[in-house]
């Protein structure tokens, strides 16, 4: 059985992070080995939440997993809250990332043209450095601009135009030259009524699109990354993996919108896990 170390927080409500990754990877037949960076009563999109930071515990995970001679087919990272966490995660990768171990990074730090308020320039730089060391990264458009070193205004001018694809492909070249194999840019607006995901590699750019729904639901990025990671470590090609993730999320979102679920509660994905 393939094993993936999932480095993320654990939220009691919100259907995101580890709460989303563990069932998704498990139903794909992949063992999810969680390394919690924090434990939250509920995800931070709610008005109030309690958080217990576990940064100081991560080295103990590393130490004890090394004693177990643990080996992983994949390492998947999500939300990272501090520079110290990134430094420790880099230590984790040095300890457990072998030649054939997939490193997949979701570089959570910005959206809608702006960096999240609690993220300093130095933290964003460290997240970028981690992303550039990965095999696969899954930035949104704003995060892609930060990693590629371009002004988001250039991207904003091309929204809802097919010319955006050429801009993304050209801007991705410096990132790919660092060793990143695949950049999957999520939430791309090219076609009216559609949301697209652009797969960029040295071979070019491909898109996988689905119906667009209003609102940004908690956990969709974590579910997307987990499906792609699980499929990839099992040997699927990247286009098949992304297509499977997009179709699954589209089906789950339709059910979620029908039930009028609040965006912070996440999407109703559990009834559809059998599709994976």
NUSE-756438 format. One line per 10 residues: number of its first residue (from 1); their letters; for each residue x, y, z of N, C-alpha, C. Coordinates in steps of 0.1 Angstrom, whole numbers, padded with zeros to 4 digits. Layout:
% residues N
NUM> a> X,Y,Z,X,Y,Z,X,Y,Z  ...
% end
This chain:
% residues 276
1> xxxxxxxxxx> 0008,-0012,0000,0000,0000,0000,0009,0012,0000  0005,0022,-0008,0012,0035,-0009,0010,0043,0004  0020,0051,0008,0018,0059,0020,0021,0073,0017  0013,0082,0022,0015,0097,0021,0015,0103,0034  0026,0111,0037,0026,0119,0049,0019,0132,0046  0009,0135,0054,0001,0147,0051,0003,0157,0063  0010,0168,0059,0014,0178,0069,0004,0190,0068  -0005,0191,0078,-0016,0201,0077,-0022,0202,0091  -0031,0211,0093,-0038,0212,0106,-0050,0203,0106  -0056,0202,0118,-0068,0193,0120,-0079,0202,0126
11> xxxxxxxxxx> -0090,0204,0118,-0101,0213,0123,-0113,0204,0125  -0119,0206,0137,-0131,0199,0140,-0143,0201,0131  -0145,0214,0127,-0155,0217,0117,-0149,0225,0106  -0155,0223,0094,-0151,0230,0082,-0147,0221,0071  -0146,0208,0074,-0142,0198,0063,-0130,0202,0055  -0120,0205,0061,-0108,0209,0054,-0095,0203,0060  -0084,0206,0054,-0071,0201,0059,-0071,0186,0061  -0067,0181,0073,-0066,0167,0075,-0080,0160,0075  -0090,0167,0080,-0103,0161,0080,-0108,0158,0066  -0103,0165,0056,-0107,0162,0042,-0097,0152,0036
21> xxxxxxxxxx> -0084,0154,0039,-0073,0146,0033,-0074,0131,0037  -0076,0128,0049,-0075,0115,0054,-0086,0106,0047  -0099,0109,0047,-0109,0101,0040,-0107,0100,0025  -0102,0111,0019,-0100,0110,0005,-0089,0101,0001  -0077,0102,0007,-0066,0093,0005,-0070,0079,0008  -0077,0077,0019,-0080,0063,0024,-0089,0056,0014  -0099,0063,0008,-0108,0057,-0001,-0101,0054,-0014  -0090,0061,-0017,-0082,0058,-0029,-0073,0046,-0027  -0073,0041,-0015,-0064,0029,-0012,-0050,0034,-0009  -0048,0046,-0004,-0036,0051,0000,-0036,0054,0015
31> xxxxxxxxxx> -0025,0049,0022,-0025,0052,0037,-0021,0066,0039  -0030,0074,0046,-0027,0087,0050,-0020,0087,0064  -0008,0093,0065,-0001,0094,0077,-0001,0109,0082  -0010,0113,0090,-0012,0127,0094,-0001,0132,0103  0004,0144,0100,0013,0151,0109,0006,0164,0111  -0001,0166,0123,-0009,0178,0125,0000,0189,0130  -0001,0201,0123,0006,0213,0126,-0001,0221,0137  -0014,0219,0138,-0022,0226,0148,-0035,0218,0149  -0042,0220,0160,-0055,0215,0162,-0065,0226,0165  -0076,0227,0157,-0085,0238,0158,-0099,0233,0161
41> xxxxxxxxxx> -0107,0241,0168,-0121,0237,0171,-0129,0237,0158  -0125,0246,0149,-0131,0248,0136,-0122,0256,0128  -0123,0256,0115,-0114,0263,0106,-0116,0278,0108  -0106,0285,0103,-0105,0300,0106,-0115,0308,0099  -0122,0303,0090,-0132,0310,0082,-0145,0314,0091  -0146,0307,0102,-0157,0311,0111,-0154,0323,0119  -0164,0329,0125,-0161,0342,0133,-0152,0339,0145  -0153,0328,0151,-0144,0325,0163,-0139,0311,0161  -0127,0309,0167,-0122,0295,0167,-0111,0294,0178  -0109,0282,0182,-0098,0279,0192,-0087,0272,0184
51> xxxxxxxxxx> -0075,0275,0187,-0063,0269,0180,-0052,0265,0190  -0048,0253,0189,-0036,0249,0197,-0025,0246,0187  -0015,0254,0187,-0004,0253,0178,0005,0241,0182  0009,0233,0172,0017,0221,0175,0031,0221,0169  0036,0233,0165,0049,0234,0159,0060,0227,0166  0060,0229,0180,0070,0222,0188,0070,0207,0188  0058,0202,0184,0057,0187,0184,0062,0181,0171  0063,0188,0160,0067,0182,0148,0081,0175,0148  0091,0181,0155,0104,0174,0156,0103,0161,0162  0093,0159,0172,0091,0147,0179,0085,0136,0169
61> xxxxxxxxxx> 0077,0141,0160,0071,0132,0150,0083,0127,0141  0092,0136,0137,0103,0133,0128,0112,0122,0135  0115,0125,0148,0124,0116,0156,0118,0102,0157  0105,0101,0161,0099,0088,0163,0096,0081,0150  0093,0088,0139,0091,0082,0126,0104,0076,0121  0115,0083,0124,0128,0078,0119,0131,0065,0127  0127,0064,0140,0130,0052,0147,0122,0040,0141  0110,0044,0135,0102,0033,0129,0107,0030,0115  0117,0037,0111,0122,0035,0097,0111,0038,0087  0103,0048,0090,0092,0051,0081,0096,0056,0067
71> xxxxxxxxxx> 0089,0051,0057,0091,0055,0043,0078,0060,0037  0079,0070,0028,0067,0075,0022,0068,0076,0007  0057,0073,0001,0057,0075,-0014,0053,0089,-0018  0047,0096,-0008,0044,0110,-0011,0044,0118,0002  0047,0131,0000,0046,0141,0011,0037,0152,0006  0026,0155,0013,0016,0165,0009,0016,0176,0020  0018,0188,0016,0018,0199,0026,0006,0209,0022  0000,0215,0033,-0011,0224,0030,-0008,0237,0038  -0017,0243,0045,-0016,0255,0052,-0004,0255,0062  0005,0265,0061,0016,0266,0070,0015,0280,0076
81> xxxxxxxxxx> 0016,0281,0089,0013,0293,0096,0025,0301,0100  0037,0296,0100,0048,0303,0105,0061,0299,0097  0071,0308,0098,0084,0305,0092,0091,0293,0099  0089,0292,0112,0095,0281,0120,0089,0268,0115  0076,0268,0113,0070,0255,0107,0076,0251,0094  0078,0261,0086,0084,0258,0073,0098,0252,0074  0106,0258,0083,0120,0253,0086,0119,0238,0090  0110,0235,0099,0109,0222,0104,0103,0212,0093  0094,0217,0085,0089,0209,0074,0100,0206,0064  0109,0216,0062,0121,0213,0053,0130,0202,0059
91> xxxxxxxxxx> 0131,0202,0073,0138,0192,0079,0132,0178,0077  0118,0178,0078,0111,0166,0075,0113,0161,0061  0113,0169,0052,0116,0165,0038,0130,0160,0036  0139,0166,0043,0153,0161,0042,0154,0147,0048  0146,0145,0058,0147,0132,0065,0140,0121,0057  0129,0124,0051,0120,0113,0045,0118,0114,0030  0123,0124,0024,0121,0125,0009,0132,0118,0002  0129,0106,-0004,0138,0098,-0011,0137,0102,-0026  0145,0095,-0034,0146,0098,-0048,0132,0097,-0055  0124,0087,-0051,0111,0085,-0057,0099,0090,-0049
101> xxxxxxxxxx> 0102,0098,-0039,0091,0103,-0030,0085,0116,-0036  0073,0116,-0039,0066,0128,-0045,0064,0138,-0034  0068,0150,-0037,0066,0162,-0028,0056,0171,-0035  0044,0172,-0029,0033,0181,-0034,0030,0192,-0024  0031,0204,-0029,0029,0216,-0020,0017,0224,-0025  0008,0226,-0016,-0003,0236,-0018,0002,0249,-0011  0007,0259,-0019,0013,0271,-0013,0003,0281,-0008  -0004,0278,0002,-0015,0287,0007,-0009,0300,0013  -0012,0311,0006,-0007,0324,0012,-0014,0336,0006  -0023,0334,-0004,-0029,0346,-0010,-0041,0342,-0019
111> xxxxxxxxxx> -0049,0352,-0022,-0061,0350,-0031,-0066,0363,-0035  -0073,0364,-0046,-0080,0376,-0051,-0070,0388,-0052  -0058,0385,-0056,-0048,0396,-0058,-0041,0401,-0046  -0043,0395,-0035,-0037,0400,-0022,-0032,0389,-0013  -0022,0391,-0006,-0016,0382,0004,-0026,0382,0016  -0027,0370,0022,-0036,0370,0034,-0030,0379,0045  -0038,0386,0053,-0033,0396,0062,-0023,0391,0072  -0023,0379,0077,-0014,0374,0087,0000,0369,0081  0001,0370,0067,0013,0364,0061,0023,0376,0058  0035,0375,0064,0045,0385,0062,0052,0382,0049
121> xxxxxxxxxx> 0059,0392,0043,0067,0390,0031,0078,0379,0033  0084,0378,0044,0094,0367,0047,0087,0353,0047  0075,0352,0053,0068,0340,0053,0064,0335,0039  0059,0345,0031,0056,0342,0017,0068,0337,0009  0080,0344,0012,0092,0340,0005,0096,0325,0009  0094,0322,0021,0097,0308,0025,0088,0298,0019  0075,0302,0019,0065,0293,0012,0069,0291,-0003  0073,0302,-0009,0077,0301,-0023,0089,0292,-0025  0099,0293,-0016,0111,0284,-0016,0107,0269,-0015  0097,0267,-0005,0093,0253,-0004,0086,0248,-0016
131> xxxxxxxxxx> 0078,0257,-0022,0071,0253,-0035,0080,0250,-0046  0091,0258,-0047,0101,0256,-0058,0109,0243,-0056  0108,0237,-0044,0115,0224,-0042,0106,0212,-0045  0094,0215,-0048,0084,0204,-0049,0083,0198,-0063  0077,0187,-0064,0074,0180,-0077,0062,0186,-0084  0051,0188,-0075,0038,0193,-0080,0034,0205,-0070  0030,0216,-0076,0024,0226,-0067,0010,0230,-0073  0001,0235,-0063,-0012,0238,-0067,-0016,0252,-0063  -0010,0262,-0068,-0013,0276,-0065,-0026,0281,-0072  -0033,0290,-0065,-0043,0297,-0073,-0036,0308,-0081
141> xxxxxxxxxx> -0044,0316,-0088,-0037,0326,-0097,-0029,0336,-0089  -0033,0341,-0077,-0025,0350,-0069,-0012,0344,-0064  -0013,0332,-0060,-0002,0325,-0055,0008,0322,-0066  0003,0319,-0078,0011,0316,-0090,0019,0329,-0093  0013,0340,-0093,0020,0353,-0096,0031,0355,-0086  0029,0352,-0073,0039,0354,-0063,0051,0345,-0065  0048,0332,-0068,0058,0322,-0070,0066,0325,-0083  0059,0329,-0094,0065,0332,-0107,0072,0345,-0107  0069,0354,-0097,0076,0367,-0097,0070,0377,-0107  0057,0376,-0109,0051,0386,-0118,0040,0394,-0111
151> xxxxxxxxxx> 0036,0405,-0117,0026,0413,-0111,0012,0407,-0114  0004,0406,-0103,-0009,0400,-0105,-0018,0408,-0114  -0015,0421,-0116,-0022,0429,-0125,-0021,0424,-0139  -0010,0418,-0143,-0009,0413,-0156,-0019,0401,-0158  -0021,0393,-0148,-0030,0382,-0149,-0044,0388,-0149  -0047,0397,-0141,-0061,0403,-0140,-0066,0408,-0153  -0057,0414,-0161,-0060,0420,-0174,-0065,0409,-0184  -0060,0397,-0181,-0063,0386,-0191,-0074,0377,-0187  -0081,0380,-0175,-0092,0371,-0171,-0103,0370,-0181  -0109,0358,-0183,-0119,0356,-0193,-0114,0357,-0207
161> xxxxxxxxxx> -0101,0356,-0209,-0096,0356,-0223,-0087,0343,-0224  -0087,0337,-0236,-0078,0326,-0238,-0064,0330,-0238  -0061,0343,-0240,-0047,0347,-0240,-0041,0345,-0226  -0049,0343,-0216,-0044,0341,-0202,-0036,0328,-0202  -0039,0318,-0210,-0032,0305,-0211,-0018,0307,-0215  -0016,0316,-0225,-0002,0319,-0230,0006,0326,-0220  -0001,0335,-0212,0006,0343,-0202,0011,0333,-0191  0002,0324,-0187,0005,0315,-0176,0017,0305,-0181  0016,0300,-0193,0026,0291,-0198,0040,0298,-0198  0040,0310,-0203,0053,0317,-0204,0058,0321,-0190
171> xxxxxxxxxx> 0050,0325,-0181,0054,0329,-0168,0059,0317,-0160  0054,0305,-0163,0058,0293,-0156,0072,0288,-0158  0078,0293,-0169,0091,0287,-0173,0101,0288,-0163  0103,0300,-0156,0113,0301,-0145,0110,0291,-0134  0098,0289,-0131,0094,0279,-0120,0098,0265,-0124  0094,0261,-0136,0097,0248,-0141,0112,0245,-0142  0120,0256,-0144,0134,0255,-0145,0141,0251,-0132  0133,0254,-0121,0138,0251,-0108,0137,0236,-0104  0130,0229,-0112,0128,0215,-0110,0113,0210,-0107  0104,0220,-0106,0090,0217,-0104,0085,0210,-0117
181> xxxxxxxxxx> 0079,0198,-0115,0075,0191,-0127,0061,0195,-0132  0052,0198,-0123,0039,0202,-0127,0034,0214,-0118  0029,0224,-0125,0022,0235,-0118,0007,0234,-0121  -0001,0232,-0112,-0016,0231,-0114,-0022,0244,-0109  -0025,0253,-0117,-0031,0266,-0113,-0046,0264,-0112  -0051,0266,-0100,-0065,0263,-0097,-0073,0276,-0098  -0086,0274,-0100,-0096,0286,-0100,-0094,0296,-0111  -0090,0291,-0123,-0087,0300,-0134,-0100,0304,-0142  -0102,0317,-0144,-0114,0321,-0151,-0111,0324,-0165  -0114,0315,-0174,-0112,0318,-0189,-0125,0318,-0196
191> xxxxxxxxxx> -0134,0308,-0193,-0147,0307,-0200,-0158,0311,-0191  -0168,0318,-0196,-0180,0322,-0188,-0187,0309,-0183  -0190,0309,-0170,-0198,0298,-0164,-0189,0286,-0161  -0176,0287,-0163,-0167,0276,-0161,-0156,0281,-0151  -0151,0271,-0144,-0139,0273,-0136,-0128,0263,-0141  -0116,0267,-0144,-0106,0259,-0150,-0094,0256,-0141  -0088,0245,-0143,-0075,0242,-0137,-0065,0240,-0148  -0054,0247,-0147,-0044,0247,-0158,-0032,0239,-0153  -0029,0228,-0161,-0017,0220,-0158,-0006,0224,-0167  0005,0229,-0161,0016,0235,-0168,0028,0226,-0166
201> xxxxxxxxxx> 0035,0222,-0176,0047,0214,-0175,0056,0218,-0187  0068,0212,-0188,0077,0215,-0199,0071,0211,-0212  0061,0203,-0212,0054,0198,-0224,0043,0208,-0229  0040,0218,-0220,0030,0228,-0224,0019,0230,-0214  0007,0234,-0218,-0004,0237,-0209,-0016,0229,-0213  -0023,0224,-0203,-0036,0217,-0205,-0046,0223,-0195  -0059,0222,-0199,-0069,0227,-0190,-0080,0217,-0187  -0085,0216,-0175,-0096,0208,-0171,-0106,0217,-0165  -0118,0218,-0170,-0128,0228,-0166,-0140,0221,-0160  -0148,0228,-0152,-0160,0223,-0146,-0170,0235,-0145
211> xxxxxxxxxx> -0182,0232,-0141,-0192,0242,-0139,-0188,0251,-0127  -0190,0264,-0128,-0187,0273,-0118,-0198,0275,-0108  -0196,0276,-0096,-0206,0278,-0086,-0202,0291,-0078  -0212,0298,-0073,-0209,0310,-0065,-0204,0306,-0051  -0194,0314,-0047,-0189,0312,-0033,-0177,0303,-0033  -0168,0306,-0023,-0156,0298,-0021,-0158,0289,-0009  -0159,0276,-0011,-0162,0267,0000,-0149,0261,0006  -0150,0261,0019,-0139,0255,0027,-0135,0241,0023  -0122,0238,0022,-0117,0225,0020,-0116,0220,0005  -0122,0228,-0004,-0121,0223,-0018,-0107,0221,-0023
221> xxxxxxxxxx> -0098,0230,-0019,-0084,0229,-0023,-0077,0217,-0017  -0080,0214,-0004,-0075,0202,0003,-0080,0189,-0004  -0092,0189,-0008,-0098,0177,-0014,-0091,0175,-0028  -0090,0186,-0035,-0084,0186,-0048,-0070,0181,-0047  -0062,0186,-0039,-0048,0182,-0037,-0047,0168,-0033  -0055,0164,-0024,-0055,0150,-0019,-0058,0140,-0030  -0068,0143,-0038,-0071,0134,-0049,-0059,0133,-0059  -0054,0144,-0063,-0043,0145,-0072,-0031,0137,-0067  -0028,0140,-0054,-0017,0133,-0048,-0019,0118,-0047  -0030,0113,-0043,-0033,0099,-0042,-0032,0092,-0055
231> xxxxxxxxxx> -0038,0098,-0066,-0038,0092,-0079,-0024,0092,-0085  -0016,0102,-0082,-0003,0103,-0087,0006,0093,-0081  0006,0091,-0068,0015,0081,-0062,0011,0067,-0066  -0002,0065,-0070,-0006,0052,-0075,-0002,0050,-0090  0003,0060,-0096,0008,0058,-0110,0000,0065,-0121  -0011,0072,-0117,-0019,0079,-0128,-0011,0090,-0133  -0014,0093,-0146,-0008,0105,-0152,-0015,0117,-0147  -0008,0129,-0148,-0013,0141,-0141,-0026,0146,-0147  -0029,0144,-0160,-0041,0149,-0165,-0053,0140,-0160  -0051,0127,-0159,-0061,0118,-0154,-0064,0122,-0139
241> xxxxxxxxxx> -0053,0124,-0131,-0055,0127,-0117,-0063,0140,-0115  -0059,0151,-0123,-0066,0163,-0122,-0081,0162,-0126  -0083,0155,-0137,-0097,0153,-0142,-0106,0146,-0132  -0100,0136,-0125,-0108,0129,-0115,-0111,0138,-0104  -0102,0147,-0100,-0104,0156,-0088,-0114,0166,-0092  -0113,0172,-0104,-0123,0182,-0109,-0137,0177,-0109  -0138,0165,-0115,-0152,0159,-0116,-0158,0156,-0103  -0150,0151,-0093,-0155,0147,-0080,-0159,0160,-0073  -0152,0171,-0073,-0155,0183,-0067,-0168,0189,-0073  -0169,0189,-0086,-0181,0194,-0093,-0193,0187,-0088
251> xxxxxxxxxx> -0193,0174,-0087,-0204,0166,-0082,-0208,0170,-0068  -0197,0170,-0060,-0200,0174,-0045,-0205,0188,-0044  -0200,0197,-0052,-0204,0211,-0051,-0219,0212,-0055  -0223,0205,-0065,-0237,0206,-0069,-0246,0202,-0057  -0243,0191,-0050,-0250,0186,-0039,-0250,0197,-0028  -0238,0203,-0026,-0237,0213,-0015,-0245,0225,-0018  -0245,0230,-0030,-0254,0242,-0033,-0269,0238,-0032  -0272,0226,-0036,-0286,0222,-0035,-0291,0222,-0020  -0282,0218,-0011,-0285,0218,0003,-0284,0232,0010  -0279,0242,0002,-0277,0255,0008,-0267,0255,0020
261> xxxxxxxxxx> -0257,0247,0019,-0247,0247,0029,-0239,0260,0030  -0236,0265,0042,-0227,0277,0043,-0213,0274,0038  -0207,0283,0032,-0194,0281,0026,-0184,0277,0036  -0185,0282,0048,-0175,0279,0058,-0176,0265,0063  -0188,0258,0061,-0190,0245,0065,-0183,0234,0056  -0179,0239,0045,-0173,0229,0035,-0183,0223,0026  -0178,0214,0018,-0187,0208,0008,-0191,0194,0012  -0203,0189,0007,-0208,0176,0010,-0202,0165,0002  -0190,0162,0006,-0182,0152,-0003,-0183,0138,0002  -0188,0135,0014,-0187,0122,0020,-0196,0112,0012
271> xxxxxx> -0208,0116,0007,-0217,0106,0000,-0211,0102,-0013  -0201,0109,-0018,-0195,0106,-0031,-0181,0100,-0031  -0176,0097,-0019,-0163,0091,-0018,-0162,0078,-0026  -0173,0071,-0027,-0172,0058,-0035,-0168,0060,-0050  -0170,0073,-0055,-0166,0076,-0068,-0151,0075,-0070  -0144,0076,-0059,-0129,0076,-0060,-0123,0062,-0059
% end
